[in-house]
Amino acid sequence: MAKYYTLKTLKNVLLTNVFLFLFPMISILNAASYYVSPFGNDSTGNGSESNPWSTPQKAADNVTAGDTVIVKPGTYYDTNGDGKIVEISRGGTLDKWITFKSDTKSGAIIDGKDRTTMFGFLFLKGANFIRIEGFNIKDLKDTGIVVNNENHDIYVYNNVIHHIGQLQTDIKGGQNGLYSGSNTYNITIDSNYFYEIGRNGTSTNHDHGIYISGNPAARLVIIKNNIFRNRDSGWPIHIYSATGGKFSQITIAFNTFYEENSTRIGQVLLATPIDNLLIENNIFFKPKGAGIRNSTCSGKTNITIRNNITDMAKIIDSESCNFKYSNNITNTNPLLVSPNNPNPEEADYSLTVNSPAIDMVAASDLVFYDYEKNSRPSDGNGDNIKAFDIGAYEYIETSNTTAPKNFRVNNINH
């Protein structure tokens, strides 16, 4: 990491990531906690646990720096017909972030009601230093989470984002799991599960799990520990600016990608000028042709691709550019437990005992936990080598079986 960032920038980014993982323990010391429940009331409630509000929007309209919003299990819709379930206009500060958190993982459902609502979480200008954690975000017409308008210091953690778009349309506008647009920076997307993103019946390739875009282009983006199950209408990660912006300091690391776009190469698309891009320690399983597609060499500088695994013959479709490559493993099945389960909620992307991804990374200053909050690095396979595993999961021998692990989405309705 140090070769891609200045020491000051690196220190800030890493300290922010550590702080945000520990944030639930820290935030209670000097902030208010508000509660939202399907059984609450926006008119008569006061946001306390005993008298909660009924919508996350009511909480978003009342939070101040340092506050935490705890959303109880239940389904939450767009109640005022403005096309957004939660519109965030208020922000925190560097030492007092605002957190929106599902009380149980995926228990709070942000539901677009059969694609009749455009957006799940929409950030307005000034909504900075915000953490979104643990939600089940589903059935939106357009995009699950929209970060735009110069938003910065946003942490999206441990959400399940799925069934976005799912319409038959030929419009050019994309339908995305998460969109990060103009002049956004310090954006971390960590330990989320993206699947069934994009339209049905057409192969426009405009719809993506994560779409990084904008002019001025996004910068200081970290995408780590995520799981992506692909769709035919786009890529799990697409980095592109139609107006010529140049992206900088993008990291894509310790993610697991599964399934191909049947008409396009790759699970990550690099389609725009980028400076300081690091793609490392990812599993690219069953992509079409290669794990990464690079549309042009023009404008790309300081690109490093290392320590990735794919079952294809190539990590990237063309190595003609002056990129730096090292220790990538090709033509190798990563040996995941059950990624091909036709039900995405039951699929298991963790490592089997013989996976070649185990203990393959000697050191990393980017992660110290995996998708399921297991510590990294570990000696999960008992060979006395404490090292990092490639992909979203750290192998844990005691919990790794042939049965699916208990990370399925609760209360799926679609």
QUILINHU-V736610 format. One record per residue. N is the residue number from 0. SS is DSSP state (alpha for helix, beta for strand, coil for the rest). Layout:
# QUILINHU-V736610
n->(N	N)
ss->(SS	SS)
This chain:
# QUILINHU-V736610
n->(0	1	2	3	4	5	6	7	8	9	10	11	12	13	14	15	16	17	18	19	20	21	22	23	24	25	26	27	28	29	30	31	32	33	34	35	36	37	38	39	40	41	42	43	44	45	46	47	48	49	50	51	52	53	54	55	56	57	58	59	60	61	62	63	64	65	66	67	68	69	70	71	72	73	74	75	76	77	78	79	80	81	82	83	84	85	86	87	88	89	90	91	92	93	94	95	96	97	98	99	100	101	102	103	104	105	106	107	108	109	110	111	112	113	114	115	116	117	118	119	120	121	122	123	124	125	126	127	128	129	130	131	132	133	134	135	136	137	138	139	140	141	142	143	144	145	146	147	148	149	150	151	152	153	154	155	156	157	158	159	160	161	162	163	164	165	166	167	168	169	170	171	172	173	174	175	176	177	178	179	180	181	182	183	184	185	186	187	188	189	190	191	192	193	194	195	196	197	198	199	200	201	202	203	204	205	206	207	208	209	210	211	212	213	214	215	216	217	218	219	220	221	222	223	224	225	226	227	228	229	230	231	232	233	234	235	236	237	238	239	240	241	242	243	244	245	246	247	248	249	250	251	252	253	254	255	256	257	258	259	260	261	262	263	264	265	266	267	268	269	270	271	272	273	274	275	276	277	278	279	280	281	282	283	284	285	286	287	288	289	290	291	292	293	294	295	296	297	298	299	300	301	302	303	304	305	306	307	308	309	310	311	312	313	314	315	316	317	318	319	320	321	322	323	324	325	326	327	328	329	330	331	332	333	334	335	336	337	338	339	340	341	342	343	344	345	346	347	348	349	350	351	352	353	354	355	356	357	358	359	360	361	362	363	364	365	366	367	368	369	370	371	372	373	374	375	376	377	378	379	380	381	382	383	384	385	386	387	388	389	390	391	392	393	394	395	396	397	398	399	400	401	402	403	404	405	406	407	408	409	410	411	412	413)
ss->(coil	coil	coil	coil	coil	coil	alpha	alpha	alpha	alpha	alpha	alpha	alpha	alpha	alpha	alpha	alpha	alpha	alpha	alpha	alpha	alpha	alpha	alpha	alpha	alpha	alpha	coil	coil	coil	coil	coil	beta	beta	beta	beta	coil	coil	coil	coil	coil	coil	coil	coil	coil	coil	coil	coil	coil	coil	coil	coil	beta	coil	coil	alpha	alpha	alpha	alpha	alpha	coil	coil	coil	coil	coil	coil	coil	beta	beta	beta	beta	coil	coil	beta	beta	beta	coil	coil	coil	coil	coil	coil	coil	beta	beta	beta	beta	beta	coil	coil	coil	coil	beta	coil	coil	beta	coil	beta	beta	beta	beta	beta	coil	coil	coil	coil	coil	beta	beta	beta	beta	coil	coil	coil	coil	coil	coil	coil	beta	beta	beta	beta	beta	coil	coil	coil	coil	coil	coil	beta	beta	beta	beta	coil	coil	beta	beta	beta	coil	coil	coil	coil	beta	beta	beta	beta	beta	coil	coil	coil	coil	beta	beta	beta	beta	beta	beta	coil	coil	beta	beta	beta	beta	beta	beta	coil	coil	coil	coil	coil	coil	coil	coil	coil	coil	beta	beta	beta	beta	beta	coil	coil	coil	coil	beta	beta	beta	beta	beta	beta	coil	coil	beta	beta	beta	beta	beta	beta	coil	coil	coil	coil	coil	coil	coil	coil	coil	coil	coil	beta	beta	beta	coil	coil	coil	coil	coil	coil	beta	beta	beta	beta	beta	beta	coil	coil	beta	beta	beta	coil	coil	coil	coil	coil	coil	coil	beta	beta	beta	coil	coil	coil	coil	coil	coil	coil	beta	beta	beta	beta	beta	beta	beta	coil	coil	beta	beta	beta	coil	coil	coil	coil	coil	coil	coil	coil	coil	beta	beta	beta	coil	coil	coil	beta	beta	beta	beta	beta	beta	beta	coil	coil	beta	beta	beta	coil	coil	coil	coil	beta	beta	beta	beta	beta	coil	coil	coil	coil	coil	beta	beta	beta	beta	beta	beta	beta	coil	coil	beta	beta	coil	coil	coil	beta	beta	beta	coil	coil	coil	coil	coil	coil	coil	beta	beta	beta	coil	coil	beta	coil	coil	coil	coil	coil	coil	beta	beta	beta	coil	coil	coil	coil	coil	coil	coil	coil	coil	beta	beta	beta	beta	coil	coil	coil	coil	coil	coil	coil	coil	coil	beta	coil	coil	coil	coil	coil	coil	coil	beta	coil	coil	coil	coil	coil	beta	coil	coil	beta	coil	coil	coil	coil	coil	coil	coil	coil	beta	beta	coil	coil	coil	coil	coil	coil	coil	coil	alpha	alpha	alpha	coil	coil	coil	coil	coil	coil	coil	coil	coil	coil	coil	coil	coil	coil	coil)
